[in-house]
Amino acid sequence: MRITTKGRYALRAIANLALSDGTRPKAIKQIAGEEDISPEFLEQIFFKLKKQGIISSVRGPGGGFILNRKTDDVSVKEIFEAVGEGLDLTPCTTEPSNGDEPCSRMDDCIVYDVWREASKYINDYFGKLTLKKIVEDNRGRVYESMMAGQDFSI
């Protein structure tokens, strides 16, 4: 498993939104600047997050993006899945869309259970890890960086 740049940027940008007060929309250019992400790339990511209902947009002056749900209702797994990140370690633990078995050797493979359990552990971890937890665990560090004039990427 490898989380791509798209997945890492999606998580950073959503965490950035979660750190804001949540009552006013935040412009994509502001988020992109604070997180050192290309605004064009972030637009593509936000399109997918919006399509999945994680964020919404507000048009016009003072517009931007806001979270659609409370931070404790958004898991990292949901964010990754919304932007097309897979969390499976191996092809044999990936559920194929056509309903076939993921691997022709899974019944005979001595290590299949190793990959299945590791994949389950990763999916469970990211499924339980919420934006609220990330923000709570990092708010002080981020605030100190902001006060020191440093980049405050999460």
Backbone as CSV, one residue per row, in Angstrom:
resi,resn,N_x,N_y,N_z,CA_x,CA_y,CA_z,C_x,C_y,C_z
1,MET,0.844,-1.165,0.000,0.000,0.000,0.000,0.895,1.234,0.000
2,ARG,0.512,2.172,-0.812,1.215,3.443,-0.854,0.181,4.532,-1.056
3,ILE,0.124,5.452,-0.114,-0.784,6.584,-0.250,-0.108,7.572,-1.197
4,THR,-0.799,7.920,-2.259,-0.225,8.810,-3.266,-0.295,10.260,-2.804
5,THR,0.310,11.115,-3.605,0.273,12.549,-3.340,-1.169,13.034,-3.238
6,LYS,-2.035,12.516,-4.089,-3.447,12.913,-4.071,-4.073,12.625,-2.706
7,GLY,-3.820,11.466,-2.159,-4.371,11.104,-0.856,-3.783,11.941,0.268
8,ARG,-2.481,12.151,0.233,-1.830,12.962,1.270,-2.321,14.401,1.215
9,TYR,-2.433,14.965,0.026,-2.918,16.335,-0.117,-4.377,16.455,0.306
10,ALA,-5.176,15.465,-0.027,-6.594,15.495,0.371,-6.707,15.544,1.888
11,LEU,-5.937,14.718,2.563,-5.997,14.688,4.019,-5.500,16.004,4.616
12,ARG,-4.401,16.534,4.085,-3.885,17.812,4.590,-4.888,18.939,4.383
13,ALA,-5.499,19.001,3.210,-6.439,20.083,2.905,-7.702,19.984,3.764
14,ILE,-8.212,18.784,3.958,-9.406,18.606,4.785,-9.080,18.895,6.247
15,ALA,-7.902,18.498,6.702,-7.495,18.820,8.069,-7.360,20.333,8.236
16,ASN,-6.885,21.003,7.205,-6.789,22.462,7.224,-8.182,23.072,7.395
17,LEU,-9.144,22.571,6.636,-10.524,23.040,6.787,-11.038,22.774,8.204
18,ALA,-10.702,21.611,8.729,-11.165,21.243,10.060,-10.582,22.161,11.132
19,LEU,-9.400,22.692,10.901,-8.783,23.616,11.857,-9.429,24.994,11.842
20,SER,-10.054,25.352,10.728,-10.699,26.664,10.661,-11.962,26.644,11.522
21,ASP,-12.555,27.790,11.734,-13.693,27.857,12.659,-14.933,27.134,12.150
22,GLY,-15.010,26.852,10.869,-16.120,26.080,10.322,-17.382,26.871,10.046
23,THR,-17.402,28.132,10.430,-18.608,28.926,10.191,-18.529,29.699,8.879
24,ARG,-17.321,29.913,8.392,-17.151,30.636,7.124,-16.422,29.751,6.135
25,PRO,-16.790,29.856,4.872,-16.078,29.088,3.846,-14.631,29.560,3.734
26,LYS,-13.774,28.659,3.326,-12.366,28.976,3.163,-12.007,28.812,1.693
27,ALA,-11.364,29.825,1.129,-11.026,29.826,-0.292,-9.978,28.760,-0.596
28,ILE,-10.133,28.141,-1.743,-9.208,27.090,-2.150,-7.793,27.640,-2.317
29,LYS,-7.666,28.885,-2.769,-6.337,29.481,-2.919,-5.664,29.659,-1.563
30,GLN,-6.444,29.985,-0.551,-5.876,30.137,0.791,-5.385,28.790,1.315
31,ILE,-6.203,27.764,1.164,-5.813,26.421,1.616,-4.582,25.959,0.847
32,ALA,-4.609,26.156,-0.467,-3.484,25.735,-1.310,-2.201,26.443,-0.886
33,GLY,-2.298,27.730,-0.591,-1.123,28.481,-0.161,-0.603,28.012,1.186
34,GLU,-1.506,27.795,2.127,-1.111,27.357,3.465,-0.512,25.960,3.451
35,GLU,-0.986,25.127,2.548,-0.522,23.737,2.497,0.510,23.479,1.403
36,ASP,0.865,24.517,0.652,1.834,24.396,-0.437,1.409,23.317,-1.450
37,ILE,0.175,23.464,-1.912,-0.420,22.553,-2.887,-0.854,23.388,-4.088
38,SER,-0.692,22.861,-5.267,-1.155,23.547,-6.464,-2.665,23.749,-6.379
39,PRO,-3.147,24.989,-6.569,-4.598,25.223,-6.510,-5.372,24.396,-7.537
40,GLU,-4.786,24.188,-8.704,-5.458,23.395,-9.747,-5.606,21.941,-9.310
41,PHE,-4.551,21.397,-8.712,-4.606,20.017,-8.241,-5.598,19.904,-7.080
42,LEU,-5.592,20.903,-6.218,-6.516,20.893,-5.085,-7.968,20.990,-5.553
43,GLU,-8.219,21.719,-6.621,-9.572,21.779,-7.183,-10.048,20.401,-7.608
44,GLN,-9.172,19.623,-8.246,-9.523,18.262,-8.663,-9.855,17.389,-7.446
45,ILE,-9.050,17.524,-6.413,-9.265,16.752,-5.191,-10.582,17.160,-4.530
46,PHE,-10.819,18.468,-4.430,-12.035,18.954,-3.793,-13.283,18.590,-4.587
47,PHE,-13.170,18.490,-5.887,-14.305,18.047,-6.703,-14.747,16.657,-6.249
48,LYS,-13.783,15.766,-6.033,-14.105,14.403,-5.599,-14.654,14.372,-4.173
49,LEU,-14.066,15.176,-3.307,-14.547,15.233,-1.922,-15.954,15.807,-1.844
50,LYS,-16.229,16.785,-2.695,-17.564,17.385,-2.745,-18.572,16.376,-3.276
51,LYS,-18.183,15.637,-4.290,-19.059,14.626,-4.890,-19.460,13.560,-3.867
52,GLN,-18.559,13.281,-2.929,-18.845,12.283,-1.886,-19.530,12.890,-0.664
53,GLY,-19.779,14.203,-0.691,-20.511,14.840,0.396,-19.692,15.172,1.623
54,ILE,-18.376,15.108,1.520,-17.529,15.409,2.663,-17.402,16.919,2.855
55,ILE,-17.348,17.638,1.746,-17.286,19.096,1.789,-18.366,19.667,0.890
56,SER,-18.608,20.946,1.029,-19.506,21.641,0.109,-18.872,22.983,-0.224
57,SER,-19.358,23.580,-1.303,-18.799,24.858,-1.731,-19.846,25.947,-1.618
58,VAL,-19.342,27.149,-1.418,-20.184,28.335,-1.358,-19.649,29.282,-2.424
59,ARG,-20.528,29.705,-3.319,-20.112,30.580,-4.411,-20.137,32.045,-4.001
60,GLY,-19.455,32.840,-4.806,-19.521,34.285,-4.651,-18.436,34.843,-3.760
61,PRO,-18.497,36.168,-3.558,-17.518,36.816,-2.685,-17.586,36.220,-1.286
62,GLY,-16.437,35.923,-0.747,-16.403,35.287,0.570,-16.704,33.807,0.504
63,GLY,-16.783,33.283,-0.710,-17.089,31.860,-0.883,-15.869,30.991,-0.667
64,GLY,-16.082,29.736,-0.805,-15.006,28.761,-0.628,-15.588,27.415,-0.266
65,PHE,-14.895,26.695,0.569,-15.303,25.345,0.944,-15.461,25.234,2.454
66,ILE,-16.401,24.384,2.848,-16.626,24.074,4.259,-16.868,22.575,4.394
67,LEU,-16.626,22.066,5.581,-16.941,20.665,5.861,-18.450,20.498,5.917
68,ASN,-18.932,19.406,5.390,-20.361,19.116,5.412,-20.802,18.435,6.701
69,ARG,-19.857,17.824,7.387,-20.193,17.060,8.584,-19.265,17.450,9.730
70,LYS,-19.618,17.031,10.908,-18.767,17.255,12.072,-17.463,16.479,11.905
71,THR,-16.405,16.996,12.504,-15.092,16.366,12.350,-15.042,14.947,12.921
72,ASP,-15.876,14.658,13.906,-15.867,13.290,14.444,-16.684,12.322,13.588
73,ASP,-17.325,12.843,12.540,-18.083,12.004,11.612,-17.349,11.753,10.292
74,VAL,-16.108,12.233,10.183,-15.348,12.058,8.941,-14.085,11.265,9.256
75,SER,-13.973,10.085,8.655,-12.788,9.255,8.886,-11.767,9.473,7.775
76,VAL,-10.538,9.169,8.097,-9.466,9.261,7.117,-9.729,8.274,5.976
77,LYS,-10.264,7.121,6.308,-10.587,6.133,5.279,-11.576,6.707,4.263
78,GLU,-12.598,7.420,4.746,-13.567,8.044,3.839,-12.891,9.048,2.905
79,ILE,-11.987,9.817,3.448,-11.271,10.812,2.641,-10.451,10.112,1.570
80,PHE,-9.697,9.096,1.968,-8.881,8.357,0.999,-9.756,7.716,-0.077
81,GLU,-10.833,7.088,0.321,-11.714,6.436,-0.650,-12.362,7.444,-1.589
82,ALA,-12.702,8.628,-1.070,-13.341,9.656,-1.888,-12.449,10.108,-3.038
83,VAL,-11.142,10.111,-2.805,-10.220,10.559,-3.860,-9.595,9.387,-4.620
84,GLY,-10.089,8.178,-4.363,-9.657,7.018,-5.131,-8.419,6.309,-4.613
85,GLU,-8.097,6.526,-3.346,-6.956,5.838,-2.753,-7.405,4.475,-2.247
86,GLY,-6.666,3.465,-2.607,-6.937,2.134,-2.085,-6.092,1.887,-0.856
87,LEU,-6.621,1.143,0.082,-5.886,0.847,1.306,-5.438,-0.608,1.385
88,ASP,-5.579,-1.337,0.317,-5.190,-2.745,0.332,-3.691,-2.888,0.113
89,LEU,-3.122,-3.854,0.809,-1.683,-4.082,0.728,-1.260,-4.829,-0.527
90,THR,-2.070,-5.780,-0.926,-1.705,-6.645,-2.050,-2.912,-6.835,-2.960
91,PRO,-2.671,-7.284,-4.187,-3.810,-7.560,-5.070,-4.762,-8.614,-4.500
92,CYS,-4.232,-9.545,-3.705,-5.111,-10.596,-3.188,-6.061,-10.099,-2.103
93,THR,-5.841,-8.908,-1.577,-6.761,-8.373,-0.578,-7.654,-7.284,-1.161
94,THR,-7.539,-7.035,-2.429,-8.360,-6.035,-3.099,-9.628,-6.694,-3.607
95,GLU,-10.752,-6.119,-3.274,-12.032,-6.648,-3.732,-12.266,-6.234,-5.181
96,PRO,-12.316,-7.183,-6.099,-12.571,-6.823,-7.495,-14.024,-6.368,-7.699
97,SER,-14.207,-5.472,-8.611,-15.547,-4.916,-8.844,-16.493,-5.911,-9.513
98,ASN,-15.949,-6.946,-10.148,-16.810,-7.896,-10.851,-17.286,-9.056,-9.978
99,GLY,-16.894,-9.075,-8.692,-17.366,-10.119,-7.785,-16.533,-11.387,-7.786
100,ASP,-15.558,-11.484,-8.676,-14.677,-12.654,-8.686,-13.800,-12.671,-7.435
101,GLU,-13.179,-13.813,-7.191,-12.209,-13.895,-6.106,-11.007,-13.025,-6.481
102,PRO,-10.424,-12.320,-5.506,-9.303,-11.440,-5.808,-8.039,-12.176,-6.240
103,CYS,-7.902,-13.430,-5.837,-6.693,-14.190,-6.166,-7.059,-15.650,-6.378
104,SER,-6.531,-16.224,-7.427,-6.838,-17.624,-7.724,-6.159,-18.574,-6.740
105,ARG,-5.170,-18.112,-6.003,-4.424,-18.969,-5.081,-4.816,-18.770,-3.620
106,MET,-5.791,-17.935,-3.345,-6.055,-17.615,-1.943,-6.411,-18.831,-1.084
107,ASP,-7.024,-19.855,-1.657,-7.348,-21.051,-0.874,-6.123,-21.899,-0.577
108,ASP,-5.093,-21.788,-1.416,-3.885,-22.599,-1.270,-2.693,-21.809,-0.742
109,CYS,-2.823,-20.517,-0.606,-1.688,-19.659,-0.247,-1.463,-19.650,1.263
110,ILE,-0.277,-19.984,1.656,0.039,-20.061,3.082,0.088,-18.676,3.744
111,VAL,0.308,-17.623,2.978,0.419,-16.281,3.561,-0.787,-15.388,3.281
112,TYR,-1.813,-15.930,2.654,-2.994,-15.119,2.359,-3.564,-14.474,3.623
113,ASP,-3.669,-15.254,4.708,-4.224,-14.718,5.956,-3.374,-13.582,6.520
114,VAL,-2.072,-13.618,6.298,-1.193,-12.535,6.751,-1.605,-11.230,6.071
115,TRP,-1.748,-11.284,4.741,-2.115,-10.076,3.987,-3.535,-9.619,4.312
116,ARG,-4.423,-10.558,4.474,-5.813,-10.215,4.787,-5.916,-9.529,6.155
117,GLU,-5.243,-10.075,7.151,-5.282,-9.489,8.497,-4.600,-8.122,8.536
118,ALA,-3.466,-7.998,7.857,-2.774,-6.698,7.825,-3.643,-5.659,7.126
119,SER,-4.282,-6.042,6.047,-5.164,-5.128,5.324,-6.352,-4.735,6.191
120,LYS,-6.903,-5.696,6.920,-8.022,-5.410,7.816,-7.590,-4.428,8.897
121,TYR,-6.407,-4.628,9.460,-5.899,-3.744,10.501,-5.768,-2.305,9.966
122,ILE,-5.203,-2.136,8.796,-5.022,-0.808,8.198,-6.374,-0.157,7.922
123,ASN,-7.290,-0.907,7.337,-8.623,-0.363,7.055,-9.353,0.019,8.337
124,ASP,-9.237,-0.814,9.366,-9.866,-0.499,10.655,-9.258,0.756,11.264
125,TYR,-7.932,0.865,11.212,-7.245,2.023,11.790,-7.705,3.313,11.113
126,PHE,-7.639,3.358,9.788,-8.039,4.571,9.073,-9.550,4.807,9.149
127,GLY,-10.325,3.747,9.331,-11.767,3.886,9.485,-12.155,4.501,10.822
128,LYS,-11.335,4.278,11.844,-11.609,4.830,13.172,-10.940,6.180,13.401
129,LEU,-9.922,6.488,12.640,-9.203,7.754,12.797,-10.019,8.872,12.169
130,THR,-10.440,9.818,13.003,-11.305,10.897,12.534,-10.538,12.208,12.419
131,LEU,-11.147,13.133,11.688,-10.582,14.479,11.606,-10.502,15.109,12.990
132,LYS,-11.483,14.847,13.812,-11.486,15.408,15.161,-10.228,14.982,15.915
133,LYS,-9.887,13.729,15.850,-8.697,13.208,16.541,-7.432,13.861,15.996
134,ILE,-7.339,13.981,14.691,-6.160,14.598,14.076,-6.022,16.047,14.539
135,VAL,-7.115,16.789,14.492,-7.088,18.199,14.895,-6.748,18.328,16.374
136,GLU,-7.392,17.535,17.214,-7.131,17.615,18.651,-5.679,17.278,18.970
137,ASP,-5.143,16.277,18.324,-3.777,15.839,18.606,-2.723,16.809,18.077
138,ASN,-3.081,17.656,17.110,-2.079,18.505,16.466,-2.333,20.001,16.583
139,ARG,-3.436,20.382,17.164,-3.785,21.807,17.236,-2.689,22.641,17.905
140,GLY,-2.153,22.202,19.024,-1.124,22.959,19.727,0.132,23.140,18.896
141,ARG,0.586,22.090,18.253,1.790,22.157,17.424,1.581,23.090,16.249
142,VAL,0.422,23.007,15.632,0.115,23.857,14.488,0.028,25.310,14.917
143,TYR,-0.607,25.562,16.057,-0.747,26.927,16.567,0.634,27.526,16.854
144,GLU,1.520,26.750,17.471,2.868,27.229,17.764,3.613,27.571,16.480
145,SER,3.466,26.760,15.442,4.107,27.034,14.155,3.572,28.313,13.538
146,MET,2.257,28.518,13.635,1.644,29.728,13.088,2.171,30.963,13.809
147,MET,2.284,30.883,15.128,2.753,32.030,15.912,4.223,32.334,15.612
148,ALA,4.978,31.308,15.255,6.394,31.496,14.932,6.579,31.906,13.471
149,GLY,5.484,32.010,12.721,5.556,32.417,11.319,6.007,31.316,10.387
150,GLN,5.931,30.073,10.847,6.342,28.942,10.023,5.171,28.389,9.244
151,ASP,5.490,27.566,8.251,4.463,26.845,7.518,3.746,25.944,8.515
152,PHE,2.409,25.894,8.482,1.696,25.088,9.470,1.004,23.892,8.849
153,SER,1.620,23.285,7.866,1.042,22.092,7.264,0.904,20.984,8.288
154,ILE,-0.191,20.280,8.163,-0.437,19.136,9.041,0.168,17.919,8.366
